[in-house]
Amino acid sequence: MATAKADMANSAVMRRDFIAAGYIKKSIMEAAGNLAGAGLLNGAAQLLAFAFAYQGRAIEKLKKPATRRKLNG
């Protein structure tokens, strides 16, 4: 249970970093212990970052009352 909570917390931090910075920070890749993979995965990381950032913007738009009114009517 503690591991699951830690994984969820780490996942939330990574999502926040994706949205705030727009890319996977080098520290995350270094923590994975694969510096060669960091270079190879750069393109994939940018795509993931874009997906998370886009999802974050979409969620923020849904939180606005004006957007809810438009969706409901």
PDB file of N, CA, C and O in Angstrom:
ATOM      1  N   MET A   1       0.827  -1.202   0.000  1.00  0.00           N
ATOM      2  CA  MET A   1       0.000   0.000   0.000  1.00  0.00           C
ATOM      3  C   MET A   1       0.860   1.250   0.000  1.00  0.00           C
ATOM      4  O   MET A   1       0.590   2.207  -0.725  1.00  0.00           O
ATOM      5  N   ALA A   2       1.904   1.229   0.825  1.00  0.00           N
ATOM      6  CA  ALA A   2       2.796   2.389   0.883  1.00  0.00           C
ATOM      7  C   ALA A   2       3.482   2.601  -0.460  1.00  0.00           C
ATOM      8  O   ALA A   2       3.680   3.737  -0.891  1.00  0.00           O
ATOM      9  N   THR A   3       3.841   1.507  -1.117  1.00  0.00           N
ATOM     10  CA  THR A   3       4.491   1.619  -2.423  1.00  0.00           C
ATOM     11  C   THR A   3       3.531   2.212  -3.444  1.00  0.00           C
ATOM     12  O   THR A   3       3.927   3.055  -4.248  1.00  0.00           O
ATOM     13  N   ALA A   4       2.288   1.785  -3.420  1.00  0.00           N
ATOM     14  CA  ALA A   4       1.300   2.320  -4.357  1.00  0.00           C
ATOM     15  C   ALA A   4       1.106   3.816  -4.143  1.00  0.00           C
ATOM     16  O   ALA A   4       1.008   4.576  -5.106  1.00  0.00           O
ATOM     17  N   LYS A   5       1.051   4.239  -2.880  1.00  0.00           N
ATOM     18  CA  LYS A   5       0.898   5.667  -2.599  1.00  0.00           C
ATOM     19  C   LYS A   5       2.116   6.444  -3.069  1.00  0.00           C
ATOM     20  O   LYS A   5       1.983   7.539  -3.616  1.00  0.00           O
ATOM     21  N   ALA A   6       3.303   5.886  -2.861  1.00  0.00           N
ATOM     22  CA  ALA A   6       4.529   6.553  -3.307  1.00  0.00           C
ATOM     23  C   ALA A   6       4.554   6.653  -4.825  1.00  0.00           C
ATOM     24  O   ALA A   6       4.950   7.681  -5.373  1.00  0.00           O
ATOM     25  N   ASP A   7       4.134   5.593  -5.508  1.00  0.00           N
ATOM     26  CA  ASP A   7       4.091   5.617  -6.968  1.00  0.00           C
ATOM     27  C   ASP A   7       3.112   6.671  -7.463  1.00  0.00           C
ATOM     28  O   ASP A   7       3.395   7.384  -8.425  1.00  0.00           O
ATOM     29  N   MET A   8       1.964   6.770  -6.808  1.00  0.00           N
ATOM     30  CA  MET A   8       0.983   7.780  -7.200  1.00  0.00           C
ATOM     31  C   MET A   8       1.533   9.179  -6.981  1.00  0.00           C
ATOM     32  O   MET A   8       1.328  10.065  -7.810  1.00  0.00           O
ATOM     33  N   ALA A   9       2.229   9.382  -5.873  1.00  0.00           N
ATOM     34  CA  ALA A   9       2.812  10.693  -5.588  1.00  0.00           C
ATOM     35  C   ALA A   9       3.880  11.027  -6.616  1.00  0.00           C
ATOM     36  O   ALA A   9       3.929  12.153  -7.112  1.00  0.00           O
ATOM     37  N   ASN A  10       4.733  10.067  -6.941  1.00  0.00           N
ATOM     38  CA  ASN A  10       5.766  10.297  -7.947  1.00  0.00           C
ATOM     39  C   ASN A  10       5.148  10.592  -9.303  1.00  0.00           C
ATOM     40  O   ASN A  10       5.631  11.453 -10.038  1.00  0.00           O
ATOM     41  N   SER A  11       4.086   9.881  -9.632  1.00  0.00           N
ATOM     42  CA  SER A  11       3.408  10.102 -10.901  1.00  0.00           C
ATOM     43  C   SER A  11       2.834  11.515 -10.959  1.00  0.00           C
ATOM     44  O   SER A  11       2.921  12.182 -11.990  1.00  0.00           O
ATOM     45  N   ALA A  12       2.249  11.968  -9.858  1.00  0.00           N
ATOM     46  CA  ALA A  12       1.688  13.321  -9.818  1.00  0.00           C
ATOM     47  C   ALA A  12       2.781  14.362  -9.973  1.00  0.00           C
ATOM     48  O   ALA A  12       2.593  15.361 -10.666  1.00  0.00           O
ATOM     49  N   VAL A  13       3.926  14.136  -9.331  1.00  0.00           N
ATOM     50  CA  VAL A  13       5.042  15.079  -9.461  1.00  0.00           C
ATOM     51  C   VAL A  13       5.530  15.109 -10.893  1.00  0.00           C
ATOM     52  O   VAL A  13       5.813  16.180 -11.430  1.00  0.00           O
ATOM     53  N   MET A  14       5.631  13.944 -11.520  1.00  0.00           N
ATOM     54  CA  MET A  14       6.094  13.906 -12.909  1.00  0.00           C
ATOM     55  C   MET A  14       5.104  14.612 -13.822  1.00  0.00           C
ATOM     56  O   MET A  14       5.513  15.342 -14.725  1.00  0.00           O
ATOM     57  N   ARG A  15       3.804  14.408 -13.601  1.00  0.00           N
ATOM     58  CA  ARG A  15       2.812  15.099 -14.433  1.00  0.00           C
ATOM     59  C   ARG A  15       2.933  16.602 -14.256  1.00  0.00           C
ATOM     60  O   ARG A  15       2.856  17.350 -15.230  1.00  0.00           O
ATOM     61  N   ARG A  16       3.125  17.060 -12.999  1.00  0.00           N
ATOM     62  CA  ARG A  16       3.272  18.490 -12.755  1.00  0.00           C
ATOM     63  C   ARG A  16       4.500  19.022 -13.489  1.00  0.00           C
ATOM     64  O   ARG A  16       4.449  20.099 -14.082  1.00  0.00           O
ATOM     65  N   ASP A  17       5.596  18.278 -13.453  1.00  0.00           N
ATOM     66  CA  ASP A  17       6.811  18.709 -14.137  1.00  0.00           C
ATOM     67  C   ASP A  17       6.613  18.734 -15.643  1.00  0.00           C
ATOM     68  O   ASP A  17       7.121  19.628 -16.319  1.00  0.00           O
ATOM     69  N   PHE A  18       5.879  17.763 -16.177  1.00  0.00           N
ATOM     70  CA  PHE A  18       5.602  17.765 -17.609  1.00  0.00           C
ATOM     71  C   PHE A  18       4.851  19.029 -17.992  1.00  0.00           C
ATOM     72  O   PHE A  18       5.209  19.702 -18.959  1.00  0.00           O
ATOM     73  N   ILE A  19       3.822  19.347 -17.243  1.00  0.00           N
ATOM     74  CA  ILE A  19       2.980  20.493 -17.578  1.00  0.00           C
ATOM     75  C   ILE A  19       3.736  21.795 -17.374  1.00  0.00           C
ATOM     76  O   ILE A  19       3.661  22.692 -18.213  1.00  0.00           O
ATOM     77  N   ALA A  20       4.465  21.908 -16.264  1.00  0.00           N
ATOM     78  CA  ALA A  20       5.155  23.156 -15.952  1.00  0.00           C
ATOM     79  C   ALA A  20       6.316  23.406 -16.894  1.00  0.00           C
ATOM     80  O   ALA A  20       6.487  24.527 -17.374  1.00  0.00           O
ATOM     81  N   ALA A  21       7.113  22.391 -17.169  1.00  0.00           N
ATOM     82  CA  ALA A  21       8.324  22.591 -17.952  1.00  0.00           C
ATOM     83  C   ALA A  21       8.130  22.254 -19.425  1.00  0.00           C
ATOM     84  O   ALA A  21       8.851  22.774 -20.277  1.00  0.00           O
ATOM     85  N   GLY A  22       7.188  21.411 -19.729  1.00  0.00           N
ATOM     86  CA  GLY A  22       6.950  21.045 -21.114  1.00  0.00           C
ATOM     87  C   GLY A  22       7.889  19.963 -21.631  1.00  0.00           C
ATOM     88  O   GLY A  22       7.868  19.664 -22.825  1.00  0.00           O
ATOM     89  N   TYR A  23       8.691  19.382 -20.796  1.00  0.00           N
ATOM     90  CA  TYR A  23       9.595  18.308 -21.210  1.00  0.00           C
ATOM     91  C   TYR A  23      10.023  17.512 -19.985  1.00  0.00           C
ATOM     92  O   TYR A  23       9.883  17.966 -18.849  1.00  0.00           O
ATOM     93  N   ILE A  24      10.544  16.323 -20.236  1.00  0.00           N
ATOM     94  CA  ILE A  24      11.049  15.531 -19.109  1.00  0.00           C
ATOM     95  C   ILE A  24      12.361  16.150 -18.669  1.00  0.00           C
ATOM     96  O   ILE A  24      13.272  16.317 -19.480  1.00  0.00           O
ATOM     97  N   LYS A  25      12.466  16.488 -17.409  1.00  0.00           N
ATOM     98  CA  LYS A  25      13.694  17.086 -16.899  1.00  0.00           C
ATOM     99  C   LYS A  25      14.819  16.060 -16.907  1.00  0.00           C
ATOM    100  O   LYS A  25      14.595  14.863 -16.726  1.00  0.00           O
ATOM    101  N   LYS A  26      16.042  16.562 -17.123  1.00  0.00           N
ATOM    102  CA  LYS A  26      17.196  15.662 -17.152  1.00  0.00           C
ATOM    103  C   LYS A  26      17.314  14.879 -15.848  1.00  0.00           C
ATOM    104  O   LYS A  26      17.745  13.726 -15.851  1.00  0.00           O
ATOM    105  N   SER A  27      16.938  15.496 -14.748  1.00  0.00           N
ATOM    106  CA  SER A  27      17.066  14.810 -13.463  1.00  0.00           C
ATOM    107  C   SER A  27      16.218  13.547 -13.423  1.00  0.00           C
ATOM    108  O   SER A  27      16.610  12.563 -12.796  1.00  0.00           O
ATOM    109  N   ILE A  28      15.062  13.558 -14.080  1.00  0.00           N
ATOM    110  CA  ILE A  28      14.212  12.367 -14.097  1.00  0.00           C
ATOM    111  C   ILE A  28      14.894  11.259 -14.888  1.00  0.00           C
ATOM    112  O   ILE A  28      14.896  10.100 -14.475  1.00  0.00           O
ATOM    113  N   MET A  29      15.474  11.626 -16.032  1.00  0.00           N
ATOM    114  CA  MET A  29      16.156  10.627 -16.842  1.00  0.00           C
ATOM    115  C   MET A  29      17.407  10.121 -16.125  1.00  0.00           C
ATOM    116  O   MET A  29      17.713   8.930 -16.183  1.00  0.00           O
ATOM    117  N   GLU A  30      18.129  11.013 -15.452  1.00  0.00           N
ATOM    118  CA  GLU A  30      19.322  10.594 -14.715  1.00  0.00           C
ATOM    119  C   GLU A  30      18.942   9.669 -13.564  1.00  0.00           C
ATOM    120  O   GLU A  30      19.658   8.716 -13.258  1.00  0.00           O
ATOM    121  N   ALA A  31      17.826   9.955 -12.939  1.00  0.00           N
ATOM    122  CA  ALA A  31      17.362   9.100 -11.849  1.00  0.00           C
ATOM    123  C   ALA A  31      17.055   7.701 -12.363  1.00  0.00           C
ATOM    124  O   ALA A  31      17.195   6.723 -11.628  1.00  0.00           O
ATOM    125  N   ALA A  32      16.644   7.603 -13.600  1.00  0.00           N
ATOM    126  CA  ALA A  32      16.398   6.286 -14.195  1.00  0.00           C
ATOM    127  C   ALA A  32      17.706   5.543 -14.423  1.00  0.00           C
ATOM    128  O   ALA A  32      17.702   4.330 -14.633  1.00  0.00           O
ATOM    129  N   GLY A  33      18.826   6.260 -14.383  1.00  0.00           N
ATOM    130  CA  GLY A  33      20.134   5.630 -14.507  1.00  0.00           C
ATOM    131  C   GLY A  33      20.491   5.204 -15.906  1.00  0.00           C
ATOM    132  O   GLY A  33      21.282   4.281 -16.095  1.00  0.00           O
ATOM    133  N   ASN A  34      19.909   5.876 -16.906  1.00  0.00           N
ATOM    134  CA  ASN A  34      20.178   5.477 -18.286  1.00  0.00           C
ATOM    135  C   ASN A  34      20.431   6.728 -19.113  1.00  0.00           C
ATOM    136  O   ASN A  34      19.530   7.224 -19.788  1.00  0.00           O
ATOM    137  N   LEU A  35      21.661   7.237 -19.061  1.00  0.00           N
ATOM    138  CA  LEU A  35      21.969   8.481 -19.762  1.00  0.00           C
ATOM    139  C   LEU A  35      21.913   8.300 -21.276  1.00  0.00           C
ATOM    140  O   LEU A  35      21.524   9.220 -21.995  1.00  0.00           O
ATOM    141  N   ALA A  36      22.293   7.139 -21.759  1.00  0.00           N
ATOM    142  CA  ALA A  36      22.199   6.886 -23.197  1.00  0.00           C
ATOM    143  C   ALA A  36      20.737   6.899 -23.620  1.00  0.00           C
ATOM    144  O   ALA A  36      20.388   7.439 -24.670  1.00  0.00           O
ATOM    145  N   GLY A  37      19.886   6.298 -22.793  1.00  0.00           N
ATOM    146  CA  GLY A  37      18.456   6.282 -23.087  1.00  0.00           C
ATOM    147  C   GLY A  37      17.861   7.671 -23.072  1.00  0.00           C
ATOM    148  O   GLY A  37      16.882   7.936 -23.769  1.00  0.00           O
ATOM    149  N   ALA A  38      18.444   8.566 -22.280  1.00  0.00           N
ATOM    150  CA  ALA A  38      17.924   9.932 -22.216  1.00  0.00           C
ATOM    151  C   ALA A  38      18.002  10.589 -23.583  1.00  0.00           C
ATOM    152  O   ALA A  38      17.077  11.287 -23.998  1.00  0.00           O
ATOM    153  N   GLY A  39      19.119  10.364 -24.287  1.00  0.00           N
ATOM    154  CA  GLY A  39      19.250  10.933 -25.627  1.00  0.00           C
ATOM    155  C   GLY A  39      18.315  10.269 -26.616  1.00  0.00           C
ATOM    156  O   GLY A  39      17.684  10.945 -27.428  1.00  0.00           O
ATOM    157  N   LEU A  40      18.219   8.951 -26.554  1.00  0.00           N
ATOM    158  CA  LEU A  40      17.389   8.213 -27.503  1.00  0.00           C
ATOM    159  C   LEU A  40      15.907   8.480 -27.297  1.00  0.00           C
ATOM    160  O   LEU A  40      15.124   8.466 -28.247  1.00  0.00           O
ATOM    161  N   LEU A  41      15.530   8.723 -26.049  1.00  0.00           N
ATOM    162  CA  LEU A  41      14.114   8.899 -25.733  1.00  0.00           C
ATOM    163  C   LEU A  41      13.665  10.355 -25.775  1.00  0.00           C
ATOM    164  O   LEU A  41      12.523  10.662 -25.433  1.00  0.00           O
ATOM    165  N   ASN A  42      14.552  11.250 -26.190  1.00  0.00           N
ATOM    166  CA  ASN A  42      14.214  12.669 -26.150  1.00  0.00           C
ATOM    167  C   ASN A  42      12.965  12.976 -26.977  1.00  0.00           C
ATOM    168  O   ASN A  42      12.085  13.709 -26.527  1.00  0.00           O
ATOM    169  N   GLY A  43      12.890  12.415 -28.188  1.00  0.00           N
ATOM    170  CA  GLY A  43      11.718  12.665 -29.029  1.00  0.00           C
ATOM    171  C   GLY A  43      10.445  12.136 -28.392  1.00  0.00           C
ATOM    172  O   GLY A  43       9.418  12.815 -28.376  1.00  0.00           O
ATOM    173  N   ALA A  44      10.517  10.917 -27.866  1.00  0.00           N
ATOM    174  CA  ALA A  44       9.347  10.332 -27.201  1.00  0.00           C
ATOM    175  C   ALA A  44       8.975  11.134 -25.968  1.00  0.00           C
ATOM    176  O   ALA A  44       7.794  11.312 -25.669  1.00  0.00           O
ATOM    177  N   ALA A  45       9.983  11.620 -25.252  1.00  0.00           N
ATOM    178  CA  ALA A  45       9.721  12.413 -24.052  1.00  0.00           C
ATOM    179  C   ALA A  45       8.988  13.695 -24.412  1.00  0.00           C
ATOM    180  O   ALA A  45       8.063  14.104 -23.709  1.00  0.00           O
ATOM    181  N   GLN A  46       9.395  14.327 -25.502  1.00  0.00           N
ATOM    182  CA  GLN A  46       8.729  15.563 -25.912  1.00  0.00           C
ATOM    183  C   GLN A  46       7.280  15.296 -26.310  1.00  0.00           C
ATOM    184  O   GLN A  46       6.396  16.102 -26.020  1.00  0.00           O
ATOM    185  N   LEU A  47       7.037  14.175 -26.969  1.00  0.00           N
ATOM    186  CA  LEU A  47       5.659  13.828 -27.324  1.00  0.00           C
ATOM    187  C   LEU A  47       4.814  13.595 -26.080  1.00  0.00           C
ATOM    188  O   LEU A  47       3.673  14.050 -25.999  1.00  0.00           O
ATOM    189  N   LEU A  48       5.381  12.881 -25.110  1.00  0.00           N
ATOM    190  CA  LEU A  48       4.657  12.657 -23.858  1.00  0.00           C
ATOM    191  C   LEU A  48       4.399  13.973 -23.140  1.00  0.00           C
ATOM    192  O   LEU A  48       3.315  14.197 -22.601  1.00  0.00           O
ATOM    193  N   ALA A  49       5.402  14.837 -23.138  1.00  0.00           N
ATOM    194  CA  ALA A  49       5.246  16.122 -22.468  1.00  0.00           C
ATOM    195  C   ALA A  49       4.124  16.920 -23.114  1.00  0.00           C
ATOM    196  O   ALA A  49       3.317  17.539 -22.420  1.00  0.00           O
ATOM    197  N   PHE A  50       4.072  16.907 -24.449  1.00  0.00           N
ATOM    198  CA  PHE A  50       3.009  17.625 -25.141  1.00  0.00           C
ATOM    199  C   PHE A  50       1.648  17.043 -24.773  1.00  0.00           C
ATOM    200  O   PHE A  50       0.692  17.782 -24.537  1.00  0.00           O
ATOM    201  N   ALA A  51       1.569  15.712 -24.728  1.00  0.00           N
ATOM    202  CA  ALA A  51       0.294  15.068 -24.396  1.00  0.00           C
ATOM    203  C   ALA A  51      -0.164  15.443 -22.995  1.00  0.00           C
ATOM    204  O   ALA A  51      -1.336  15.755 -22.785  1.00  0.00           O
ATOM    205  N   PHE A  52       0.761  15.414 -22.029  1.00  0.00           N
ATOM    206  CA  PHE A  52       0.397  15.783 -20.661  1.00  0.00           C
ATOM    207  C   PHE A  52       0.006  17.252 -20.582  1.00  0.00           C
ATOM    208  O   PHE A  52      -0.971  17.600 -19.919  1.00  0.00           O
ATOM    209  N   ALA A  53       0.772  18.126 -21.261  1.00  0.00           N
ATOM    210  CA  ALA A  53       0.469  19.555 -21.221  1.00  0.00           C
ATOM    211  C   ALA A  53      -0.887  19.824 -21.866  1.00  0.00           C
ATOM    212  O   ALA A  53      -1.670  20.625 -21.355  1.00  0.00           O
ATOM    213  N   TYR A  54      -1.168  19.159 -22.986  1.00  0.00           N
ATOM    214  CA  TYR A  54      -2.445  19.351 -23.667  1.00  0.00           C
ATOM    215  C   TYR A  54      -3.585  18.877 -22.778  1.00  0.00           C
ATOM    216  O   TYR A  54      -4.616  19.541 -22.675  1.00  0.00           O
ATOM    217  N   GLN A  55      -3.399  17.730 -22.139  1.00  0.00           N
ATOM    218  CA  GLN A  55      -4.423  17.197 -21.243  1.00  0.00           C
ATOM    219  C   GLN A  55      -4.661  18.159 -20.086  1.00  0.00           C
ATOM    220  O   GLN A  55      -5.803  18.389 -19.690  1.00  0.00           O
ATOM    221  N   GLY A  56      -3.585  18.720 -19.544  1.00  0.00           N
ATOM    222  CA  GLY A  56      -3.712  19.676 -18.443  1.00  0.00           C
ATOM    223  C   GLY A  56      -4.501  20.905 -18.848  1.00  0.00           C
ATOM    224  O   GLY A  56      -5.344  21.379 -18.087  1.00  0.00           O
ATOM    225  N   ARG A  57      -4.235  21.430 -20.050  1.00  0.00           N
ATOM    226  CA  ARG A  57      -4.978  22.605 -20.529  1.00  0.00           C
ATOM    227  C   ARG A  57      -6.444  22.265 -20.730  1.00  0.00           C
ATOM    228  O   ARG A  57      -7.321  23.065 -20.402  1.00  0.00           O
ATOM    229  N   ALA A  58      -6.716  21.081 -21.268  1.00  0.00           N
ATOM    230  CA  ALA A  58      -8.102  20.675 -21.492  1.00  0.00           C
ATOM    231  C   ALA A  58      -8.851  20.570 -20.168  1.00  0.00           C
ATOM    232  O   ALA A  58     -10.007  20.981 -20.068  1.00  0.00           O
ATOM    233  N   ILE A  59      -8.192  20.021 -19.159  1.00  0.00           N
ATOM    234  CA  ILE A  59      -8.831  19.894 -17.847  1.00  0.00           C
ATOM    235  C   ILE A  59      -9.093  21.268 -17.253  1.00  0.00           C
ATOM    236  O   ILE A  59     -10.160  21.502 -16.686  1.00  0.00           O
ATOM    237  N   GLU A  60      -8.137  22.178 -17.374  1.00  0.00           N
ATOM    238  CA  GLU A  60      -8.330  23.528 -16.838  1.00  0.00           C
ATOM    239  C   GLU A  60      -9.504  24.212 -17.535  1.00  0.00           C
ATOM    240  O   GLU A  60     -10.272  24.927 -16.891  1.00  0.00           O
ATOM    241  N   LYS A  61      -9.646  24.003 -18.830  1.00  0.00           N
ATOM    242  CA  LYS A  61     -10.764  24.616 -19.553  1.00  0.00           C
ATOM    243  C   LYS A  61     -12.101  24.074 -19.050  1.00  0.00           C
ATOM    244  O   LYS A  61     -13.078  24.815 -18.942  1.00  0.00           O
ATOM    245  N   LEU A  62     -12.137  22.781 -18.746  1.00  0.00           N
ATOM    246  CA  LEU A  62     -13.386  22.188 -18.267  1.00  0.00           C
ATOM    247  C   LEU A  62     -13.764  22.688 -16.878  1.00  0.00           C
ATOM    248  O   LEU A  62     -14.934  22.635 -16.501  1.00  0.00           O
ATOM    249  N   LYS A  63     -12.796  23.167 -16.119  1.00  0.00           N
ATOM    250  CA  LYS A  63     -13.075  23.658 -14.779  1.00  0.00           C
ATOM    251  C   LYS A  63     -13.740  25.029 -14.800  1.00  0.00           C
ATOM    252  O   LYS A  63     -14.357  25.433 -13.813  1.00  0.00           O
ATOM    253  N   LYS A  64     -13.622  25.750 -15.916  1.00  0.00           N
ATOM    254  CA  LYS A  64     -14.185  27.097 -15.972  1.00  0.00           C
ATOM    255  C   LYS A  64     -15.707  27.019 -16.122  1.00  0.00           C
ATOM    256  O   LYS A  64     -16.200  26.229 -16.927  1.00  0.00           O
ATOM    257  N   PRO A  65     -16.454  27.816 -15.370  1.00  0.00           N
ATOM    258  CA  PRO A  65     -17.919  27.785 -15.467  1.00  0.00           C
ATOM    259  C   PRO A  65     -18.429  28.103 -16.867  1.00  0.00           C
ATOM    260  O   PRO A  65     -19.398  27.493 -17.319  1.00  0.00           O
ATOM    261  N   ALA A  66     -17.799  29.040 -17.558  1.00  0.00           N
ATOM    262  CA  ALA A  66     -18.260  29.410 -18.893  1.00  0.00           C
ATOM    263  C   ALA A  66     -18.172  28.216 -19.839  1.00  0.00           C
ATOM    264  O   ALA A  66     -19.060  28.011 -20.667  1.00  0.00           O
ATOM    265  N   THR A  67     -17.126  27.445 -19.721  1.00  0.00           N
ATOM    266  CA  THR A  67     -16.966  26.271 -20.573  1.00  0.00           C
ATOM    267  C   THR A  67     -18.044  25.239 -20.256  1.00  0.00           C
ATOM    268  O   THR A  67     -18.587  24.607 -21.163  1.00  0.00           O
ATOM    269  N   ARG A  68     -18.352  25.068 -18.980  1.00  0.00           N
ATOM    270  CA  ARG A  68     -19.406  24.119 -18.613  1.00  0.00           C
ATOM    271  C   ARG A  68     -20.746  24.556 -19.199  1.00  0.00           C
ATOM    272  O   ARG A  68     -21.505  23.727 -19.703  1.00  0.00           O
ATOM    273  N   ARG A  69     -21.038  25.852 -19.135  1.00  0.00           N
ATOM    274  CA  ARG A  69     -22.306  26.333 -19.695  1.00  0.00           C
ATOM    275  C   ARG A  69     -22.369  26.049 -21.189  1.00  0.00           C
ATOM    276  O   ARG A  69     -23.412  25.638 -21.695  1.00  0.00           O
ATOM    277  N   LYS A  70     -21.266  26.262 -21.900  1.00  0.00           N
ATOM    278  CA  LYS A  70     -21.254  26.006 -23.337  1.00  0.00           C
ATOM    279  C   LYS A  70     -21.466  24.525 -23.627  1.00  0.00           C
ATOM    280  O   LYS A  70     -22.189  24.168 -24.558  1.00  0.00           O
ATOM    281  N   LEU A  71     -20.833  23.657 -22.824  1.00  0.00           N
ATOM    282  CA  LEU A  71     -20.978  22.226 -23.054  1.00  0.00           C
ATOM    283  C   LEU A  71     -22.390  21.745 -22.737  1.00  0.00           C
ATOM    284  O   LEU A  71     -22.893  20.823 -23.379  1.00  0.00           O
ATOM    285  N   ASN A  72     -23.030  22.367 -21.747  1.00  0.00           N
ATOM    286  CA  ASN A  72     -24.357  21.923 -21.328  1.00  0.00           C
ATOM    287  C   ASN A  72     -25.486  22.533 -22.150  1.00  0.00           C
ATOM    288  O   ASN A  72     -26.624  22.067 -22.084  1.00  0.00           O
ATOM    289  N   GLY A  73     -25.189  23.542 -22.903  1.00  0.00           N
ATOM    290  CA  GLY A  73     -26.310  24.145 -23.602  1.00  0.00           C
ATOM    291  C   GLY A  73     -25.875  24.986 -24.697  1.00  0.00           C
ATOM    292  O   GLY A  73     -26.705  25.572 -25.393  1.00  0.00           O
TER     293      GLY A  73
END
